[in-house]
Amino acid sequence: MADQPTRPTYDIDQHPDIAALRARYDWAAQRPTGQSISGVAFLSGLYLAISPWVAGFFGHTTLAVNNLITGIAVVLLAGGVASANGRFHSLAWVVPIIGVWTIITPWVLPPHGAGASTIINNVITGAVIFVIGLACASLGMVSKRHGAHLR
């Protein structure tokens, strides 16, 4: 074993293609459209976090805690996408999943007696987070050549 040559180690983060991809993601996130999408995602997550007290269903403790935690997660992810999309782009796909989870939670989490206002609140908020999450996740797919009109 001692006579085997050692293999050089490579840091994939330093690969030119990875650096170019991150630069493209960061470029797309810094455009006004990207900032608007991240801002709406941030505000949607903030609303989701405070929605039990705004919509008045804080009596459903499990759902209230769920909305608080998932809302904070959306806020953190939106902030990451806005500030360092090249690093957070792979996590941006979590936002639409949180949107779907928000839609189905009134029926999934116990107790299963959520009122109409709770269901409407979660369905609308979840749908907004889902759509905005898809937009956040697709930010890096806009090329500089085709994205010039987004400025």
N, C-alpha and C positions, 0 to 999 in steps of 0.2 A: 504494500500500500504506500509506503514512503517513497517509492521510486516513480509513482505516477505524477505526471505534470498537473499542475493546478490549472483549472479553467478560469479564464477571465470572467468577472461578473459584470453584467450590464444593468444599468438603471433604465428601465423602460420610460420613466418620466423624462429622460433626456433625449429620447428619440425624436428626430426632426418632425415626423408625422404627428406625434402626440402633441408636440409644442405648437404646431400649426393648427391642429384641431382645437386646442384650448384657446388659442388666439382668436379663432373664428367664433367660438362660443362667447368669449368675452366681448368681441366686437358687436355681436348681435345683441347681447344683453345691455350694452351701453347705448344703443340707439334709443330714441324716444319711445318707439313701440315696445321694445323690450323693457324699458323702465316702467311704462304704463302697465304692462302685463304683470310685472313683479309687484307693482304698487297695489293693483287690484287683488292679487293673491294675498299680499300682506294684510290688507284691510279685511278680506274675506276670512282669513284665519283669525284675525283679531275679533271679528264679530262672532265667529264660531265659539271662541273661547269665552266670550261674555254673554252669549245667547241665552243660557239658562236664566240669567237674571233679567235680561231684556224682555224675553218672551214669557217669563214667569213660570218656568217648569223646573225650578230648582228643587222642588219636592221629590222629583225623580232623581235621587242621588246618583245612581249608576250612570244614567244618561248625562247628568250635569257634569260629573267628573270626566266622562268620556269626551264630551264636547270641549271641556277645558283643556285636556291633554292634547287632543287632536288639533285643536285650534292653535295651541302654542307650537305644535310641530309644524303646521302650515306656515305660521309666522316665521319660524326659524329657517325653514326651507326657502321661503320667498326672499328673505334677507340674504341667504346664501346665494341664490340665483342672481339676485340684483348686484351683489358685490363681487362674486367670484364664480361666474357661470361656468368657466372652464373647469373648475374643480367640483362644482356641485351639479353639473349637468346630469350625471348618472343618477343622482338622487332626486332629480326633478320629477321622475316618473312615479315617485311615491305620492305626490300631490293629487293626481287624479284617482289613485287608489283610495286615498283618504276621503275624497269626494264621494265615491261609491259607498264607502263604509258609513259616512255621515247620512246618506240617504236611507240605508237599511237599518241603522241602529235602533230606531223606535220599535221595530218589530223583533229585533234580535236580542237586545239586552233586557234583562228582567228589571223591574216588573213590566209585564206586557200590557199595561193599561195607559199608554200614552194618549193624551188628548189630541184633539184636532190641531190646536195651535202648535203643539210640540212636533207633530208629524209634518205639518206645512212648513214650519221653520227649518227642520232638518232637511226636508226634501229640496226646498229652494236653495238653502245654503250649500248643501251637498252638490246640487247641479251646477251652481256657480263655481264652486271649487273644482269640480270635475273639468268643466270647460276651460277655466283659467289654467288648471294644471296641465291639460293637454297643450295649451298655448305655451306655457313655460317650458315644457319638455321639448317642444319643437323649435324653440328659439335658435338653437345651434344649427338647424337644418337649412337656414336661410343663408345662401351664399352671398359674398360681398358683391359679386357681379349682378345677381338678381335682386339683391336686397337694397340697392341704391335708392329705390323709390320709398323705402321705409323711413327715411330720415326726417 
